[in-house]
Amino acid sequence: MLLVETASLSSHVSAGSNSNQLVVFCLEEQCYALRLSAVEQIVRMVEITPLPKAPEVILGVINIRGRIIPVFHIRKRFHLPERDIGLSDHLIVARTARRTVALVADAVIGVVARADEELAALERIFPGLEYVEGVVKLDDGLVFIHDLDTFLSLEEEKTMERALEPA
């Protein structure tokens, strides 16, 4: 299993006090980002074990060094076409306010740094768009900055908690 540790990702970025470091990843033709501070590591795809009674936005769980981590099905949440998960896909392991989670990405582009003034708050551009906290323009187009803390509804969070409880 190839590990791309967060430390090595962030070493490619010159950090300024007013910069935002973002891990950019792709699903289909659209790029998204997570704040680097929330990302623990990026790993190559491993087997995902289905989690009975979990919300449909949870693909299942993975075991990384003895930690059981739920895998978010972001394609389903963003209404993207389903596709088989391949060995070339990556898992982005990140922290929310409540837990560590993993997201399946078609590709991880890398880390970019942008000044505060280059980030646009989403409510100014797309009011009411869920799961996204902002937008940043890169050379290849717009990138939506994903907000993992809003990914699951309260009901989905409770359902996942019950599914993760030991039998």
Rosetta silent file (secondary structure, phi, psi, omega in degrees, C-alpha in Angstrom):
SEQUENCE: MLLVETASLSSHVSAGSNSNQLVVFCLEEQCYALRLSAVEQIVRMVEITPLPKAPEVILGVINIRGRIIPVFHIRKRFHLPERDIGLSDHLIVARTARRTVALVADAVIGVVARADEELAALERIFPGLEYVEGVVKLDDGLVFIHDLDTFLSLEEEKTMERALEPA
SCORE:     score description
SCORE:     0.000 S_00000001
   1 L     0.000  125.100 -179.720    0.000    0.000    0.000 S_00000001
   2 L   -85.059  125.713  177.364    1.485    3.331   -1.071 S_00000001
   3 E  -107.483  127.945  171.480    1.223    6.056    1.533 S_00000001
   4 E  -108.357   96.828 -174.388    1.508    9.681    0.566 S_00000001
   5 E   -69.771  148.510  179.421    1.903   11.231    3.965 S_00000001
   6 H   -56.360  -38.857 -179.397    0.506   14.675    4.634 S_00000001
   7 H   -59.391  -42.085 -179.862    3.954   15.896    5.650 S_00000001
   8 H   -72.621  -31.145  175.320    5.350   15.058    2.220 S_00000001
   9 H   -64.502  -46.500 -175.376    2.344   16.654    0.518 S_00000001
  10 H   -73.173  -17.729  179.430    2.735   19.889    2.433 S_00000001
  11 L   -68.770  -17.267  178.724    6.474   20.038    1.782 S_00000001
  12 L   -83.170   -3.274 -174.339    5.667   20.943   -1.830 S_00000001
  13 L  -117.583  131.065  174.850    3.881   24.107   -0.722 S_00000001
  14 L   -84.356  117.424 -173.365    5.505   27.252    0.562 S_00000001
  15 L   -87.718  124.233  171.552    3.365   28.198    3.512 S_00000001
  16 L  -109.340  161.213 -177.256    2.590   31.819    4.100 S_00000001
  17 L   -67.247  -23.454 -179.235    0.634   33.118    7.046 S_00000001
  18 L  -107.994   20.826 -179.557   -2.179   34.230    4.746 S_00000001
  19 E  -103.704  151.620  175.168   -2.274   31.160    2.501 S_00000001
  20 E  -109.768  122.423  179.141   -4.797   28.350    2.440 S_00000001
  21 E   -96.440  128.461 -174.195   -3.343   24.946    1.669 S_00000001
  22 E  -128.552  136.770  171.628   -5.715   22.646   -0.185 S_00000001
  23 E   -91.430  118.749 -176.444   -5.478   19.009   -1.290 S_00000001
  24 E   -99.174  131.304  178.737   -7.002   18.891   -4.778 S_00000001
  25 E  -137.522  162.072 -176.238   -8.677   15.697   -6.020 S_00000001
  26 E  -121.822  145.369  168.608  -10.866   14.754   -8.974 S_00000001
  27 E  -130.644  122.376 -173.868  -14.118   12.918   -9.520 S_00000001
  28 L    57.020 -129.159 -178.529  -15.022   12.546  -13.181 S_00000001
  29 L   -98.691   -1.890 -176.623  -13.946   15.810  -14.820 S_00000001
  30 E   -99.054  138.044  176.194  -14.585   18.026  -11.762 S_00000001
  31 E  -100.917  145.676  178.029  -11.934   18.888   -9.193 S_00000001
  32 E  -130.164  171.217  178.001  -12.637   19.359   -5.496 S_00000001
  33 E  -145.000  154.338  169.918  -10.438   20.236   -2.559 S_00000001
  34 E  -123.115  151.183  175.037  -10.117   19.611    1.159 S_00000001
  35 E   -67.183  133.324 -179.135   -8.168   21.763    3.535 S_00000001
  36 H   -56.573  -34.487 -179.018   -4.726   20.212    4.056 S_00000001
  37 H   -61.997  -21.556  179.648   -5.125   20.651    7.811 S_00000001
  38 H   -91.778  -15.541 -174.427   -7.976   18.092    7.731 S_00000001
  39 E   -88.784  125.344  176.568   -6.130   15.474    5.632 S_00000001
  40 E   -85.315  -48.329 -177.925   -4.231   12.760    7.517 S_00000001
  41 E  -166.674  166.794  175.019   -2.965   10.765    4.559 S_00000001
  42 E  -123.688  128.771 -178.418   -3.700    9.530    1.076 S_00000001
  43 E  -126.653  153.638  172.753   -3.565    5.802    0.410 S_00000001
  44 E   -66.886  159.591 -176.972   -4.047    3.637   -2.630 S_00000001
  45 L   -56.747  137.081  173.121   -7.322    1.814   -2.789 S_00000001
  46 L  -124.572  171.677  179.778   -7.798   -1.036   -0.341 S_00000001
  47 L   -65.582  133.760  177.543  -10.701   -3.409    0.068 S_00000001
  48 L  -103.173  122.853  179.528  -13.821   -1.703    1.385 S_00000001
  49 E   -89.989  124.425  179.052  -15.938   -3.877    3.659 S_00000001
  50 L   -58.167  147.153 -179.749  -19.676   -3.212    3.334 S_00000001
  51 L  -116.017  101.781 -179.068  -21.308   -1.859    6.500 S_00000001
  52 L   -57.308  143.077  176.039  -24.806   -3.307    6.997 S_00000001
  53 L    68.713   13.260  177.080  -27.493   -0.789    7.975 S_00000001
  54 L   -83.523  156.475  174.659  -25.275    2.203    7.104 S_00000001
  55 L   -59.218  154.376 -176.485  -26.705    5.183    5.210 S_00000001
  56 L   -67.472  -12.406  176.639  -26.378    4.796    1.441 S_00000001
  57 L   -85.949    4.995  174.267  -23.773    7.567    1.346 S_00000001
  58 E  -109.009  117.710  178.993  -21.398    5.253    3.255 S_00000001
  59 E   -70.131  -33.289 -176.429  -19.662    2.737    0.964 S_00000001
  60 E   156.083 -151.845 -179.533  -18.409    0.693    3.908 S_00000001
  61 E  -131.878  157.204  173.921  -15.372    0.683    6.163 S_00000001
  62 E  -126.187  161.285  178.143  -11.642    0.177    5.788 S_00000001
  63 E  -117.091  112.803  176.730   -9.014   -0.904    8.286 S_00000001
  64 E  -118.650  110.695  179.987   -5.891    1.249    8.361 S_00000001
  65 L    51.450   43.790  176.540   -3.372    0.191   10.982 S_00000001
  66 L    85.126   -2.788  177.356   -6.106   -1.193   13.237 S_00000001
  67 E   -98.071  129.362  177.471   -8.416    1.813   12.874 S_00000001
  68 E   -90.954  119.979 -172.382  -11.859    1.178   11.384 S_00000001
  69 E  -124.348  125.269  176.113  -12.699    4.152    9.153 S_00000001
  70 E   -69.698  145.292 -179.160  -16.006    4.772    7.323 S_00000001
  71 E  -109.353  118.752  178.679  -15.714    5.499    3.600 S_00000001
  72 E   -77.183  139.115  178.397  -17.936    8.280    2.237 S_00000001
  73 L   -97.154   79.381 -172.637  -19.573    7.689   -1.137 S_00000001
  74 H   -71.563  -23.992  174.729  -19.109   11.200   -2.493 S_00000001
  75 H   -60.021  -44.062 -179.904  -20.151   10.216   -6.019 S_00000001
  76 H   -65.295  -43.418 -178.235  -23.601    9.389   -4.695 S_00000001
  77 H   -63.255  -36.907 -178.565  -23.792   12.586   -2.641 S_00000001
  78 L   -93.393    8.713  177.477  -22.834   14.733   -5.642 S_00000001
  79 L    57.328   41.237  176.336  -25.133   12.785   -8.018 S_00000001
  80 L   -92.506  157.525  179.650  -22.245   11.704  -10.225 S_00000001
  81 L   -61.526  141.772  176.199  -22.451    8.570  -12.389 S_00000001
  82 L   -69.511  149.806  172.230  -21.594    5.337  -10.624 S_00000001
  83 L  -153.730  156.324  177.856  -18.451    3.523  -11.692 S_00000001
  84 L   -66.676  141.067  176.447  -16.490    0.565  -10.448 S_00000001
  85 L   -78.889  132.667 -177.419  -13.772    1.425   -7.970 S_00000001
  86 L  -112.198  166.133  178.869  -10.365    0.547   -9.379 S_00000001
  87 L   -65.325  -20.404  178.955   -6.961   -0.188   -7.924 S_00000001
  88 L   -82.931   -9.719  177.629   -5.722    3.124   -9.325 S_00000001
  89 L   -70.845  162.842 -179.758   -8.231    5.070   -7.202 S_00000001
  90 E  -123.404  156.608  172.406   -7.135    6.684   -3.960 S_00000001
  91 E  -112.423  126.474  175.475   -8.592    7.076   -0.500 S_00000001
  92 E   -98.404  114.673  179.871   -8.200   10.436    1.176 S_00000001
  93 E   -93.507  120.900 -174.353   -8.202    9.887    4.936 S_00000001
  94 E  -139.961  163.324  179.819   -9.354   13.057    6.664 S_00000001
  95 E  -104.137  135.993  167.985  -10.728   14.294    9.974 S_00000001
  96 L  -102.673 -176.606  177.557  -14.138   15.817   10.533 S_00000001
  97 L   -65.864  -23.821 -174.594  -15.164   17.444   13.800 S_00000001
  98 L  -107.961  -25.596 -173.164  -16.506   14.049   14.954 S_00000001
  99 L  -166.016  171.157  171.322  -14.355   11.325   13.374 S_00000001
 100 E   -90.783  137.088 -178.664  -11.796   10.212   10.836 S_00000001
 101 E  -135.440  169.489  175.488  -13.304    9.307    7.458 S_00000001
 102 E  -128.399  147.599  176.723  -12.117    8.308    3.991 S_00000001
 103 E  -124.338  138.540  176.626  -13.229    9.548    0.575 S_00000001
 104 E   -85.670  128.350  177.636  -12.739    7.725   -2.712 S_00000001
 105 E  -123.317  140.850  175.221  -11.068    9.904   -5.361 S_00000001
 106 L   -63.568  -40.815 -179.695  -10.432    9.088   -9.004 S_00000001
 107 E  -155.451  148.765  173.378   -7.135   10.970   -8.745 S_00000001
 108 E  -110.167  120.283 -175.518   -5.324   13.198   -6.278 S_00000001
 109 E   -77.990  -44.481 -178.724   -3.727   16.145   -8.038 S_00000001
 110 E   145.564 -160.728 -177.569   -1.671   17.484   -5.140 S_00000001
 111 E  -111.083  134.866  174.670   -1.492   20.416   -2.770 S_00000001
 112 E  -125.040  152.775  175.802   -1.998   24.044   -3.768 S_00000001
 113 E  -118.905  135.192  178.502   -1.722   27.190   -1.694 S_00000001
 114 E  -135.714  144.158  177.272   -3.916   30.200   -2.277 S_00000001
 115 E   -69.815  156.034 -179.475   -4.159   33.536   -0.477 S_00000001
 116 H   -51.742  -41.190 -176.404   -7.335   34.308    1.470 S_00000001
 117 H   -69.787  -13.546  178.145   -8.456   36.804   -1.147 S_00000001
 118 H   -86.255  -11.334  178.386   -8.336   34.093   -3.847 S_00000001
 119 E   -96.207  134.322  177.928  -10.980   32.004   -2.067 S_00000001
 120 E  -109.171  130.226  175.213  -14.618   32.924   -2.534 S_00000001
 121 E   -64.954  136.714 -173.351  -17.177   32.008    0.103 S_00000001
 122 H   -64.443  -35.942 -176.655  -19.776   29.823   -1.543 S_00000001
 123 H   -62.037  -21.015  176.656  -22.807   31.697   -0.237 S_00000001
 124 H   -77.637  -25.262 -175.156  -21.741   34.700   -2.358 S_00000001
 125 H  -104.688  -51.872 -178.002  -21.703   32.604   -5.552 S_00000001
 126 L  -127.577   78.992 -178.824  -24.074   29.646   -5.051 S_00000001
 127 L   -58.111  137.188  175.039  -26.313   30.272   -2.032 S_00000001
 128 L    84.355   -0.376  178.488  -27.651   27.078   -0.464 S_00000001
 129 L   -73.933  120.543 -175.204  -25.209   24.641   -2.120 S_00000001
 130 L   -81.982  160.079  171.395  -24.574   21.953    0.470 S_00000001
 131 L    71.065    0.318 -177.626  -21.326   20.197    1.378 S_00000001
 132 E  -126.690  130.548 -177.158  -19.127   22.906   -0.122 S_00000001
 133 E   -97.944  -18.987 -179.465  -17.607   25.774    1.839 S_00000001
 134 E  -173.471 -176.153 -177.068  -16.027   27.778   -0.941 S_00000001
 135 E  -138.778  144.079  175.573  -14.552   28.015   -4.391 S_00000001
 136 E  -136.301  143.974  178.392  -11.066   28.757   -5.672 S_00000001
 137 E   -94.840  127.211  173.018   -9.907   29.339   -9.231 S_00000001
 138 E  -112.531  175.131  179.870   -6.957   27.300  -10.446 S_00000001
 139 L   -57.324  -33.930 -176.911   -5.303   27.310  -13.864 S_00000001
 140 L   -88.722   -1.313 -179.884   -7.545   24.406  -14.938 S_00000001
 141 E   133.050 -165.706 -178.572  -10.808   25.966  -13.723 S_00000001
 142 E   -82.139  143.315  177.617  -12.880   26.288  -10.575 S_00000001
 143 E  -124.829  128.762  177.096  -12.389   23.945   -7.625 S_00000001
 144 E   -86.212  129.626  178.110  -15.035   23.452   -4.952 S_00000001
 145 E   -88.800  116.699 -172.998  -13.668   23.279   -1.403 S_00000001
 146 E   -79.501  138.145  177.369  -15.467   20.401    0.287 S_00000001
 147 L  -108.739   98.222 -176.768  -16.830   20.726    3.847 S_00000001
 148 H   -65.223  -27.052 -178.448  -16.684   17.252    5.422 S_00000001
 149 H   -67.442  -18.321  178.925  -18.476   18.395    8.585 S_00000001
 150 H  -107.315    6.652 -175.180  -21.688   18.901    6.589 S_00000001
 151 L   -63.882  -44.430  179.639  -21.401   15.774    4.451 S_00000001
 152 L  -100.143  139.364  172.078  -23.746   13.666    6.586 S_00000001
 153 L   -71.286  167.053  178.714  -27.102   14.852    7.826 S_00000001
 154 H   -59.170  -41.225  179.598  -27.773   14.436   11.547 S_00000001
 155 H   -66.248  -41.881  177.861  -29.956   11.405   10.795 S_00000001
 156 H   -64.677  -37.997  177.596  -27.275    9.826    8.565 S_00000001
 157 H   -61.406  -45.580  179.567  -24.690   10.442   11.291 S_00000001
 158 H   -64.265  -42.288  179.042  -26.881    8.663   13.873 S_00000001
 159 H   -62.649  -41.957  178.758  -27.541    5.757   11.491 S_00000001
 160 H   -64.794  -41.738  178.157  -23.819    5.398   10.824 S_00000001
 161 H   -57.301  -45.512  179.821  -23.059    5.469   14.566 S_00000001
 162 H   -64.634  -38.915 -179.507  -25.526    2.615   15.137 S_00000001
 163 H   -67.971  -30.623 -179.100  -24.054    0.633   12.218 S_00000001
 164 H   -82.082  -15.338 -179.151  -20.524    1.065   13.592 S_00000001
 165 L   -65.221  141.561  177.120  -21.442   -0.120   17.101 S_00000001
 166 L   -63.064  144.878 -177.643  -20.179   -3.602   17.967 S_00000001
 167 L   -65.894    0.000    0.000  -22.886   -6.273   17.791 S_00000001
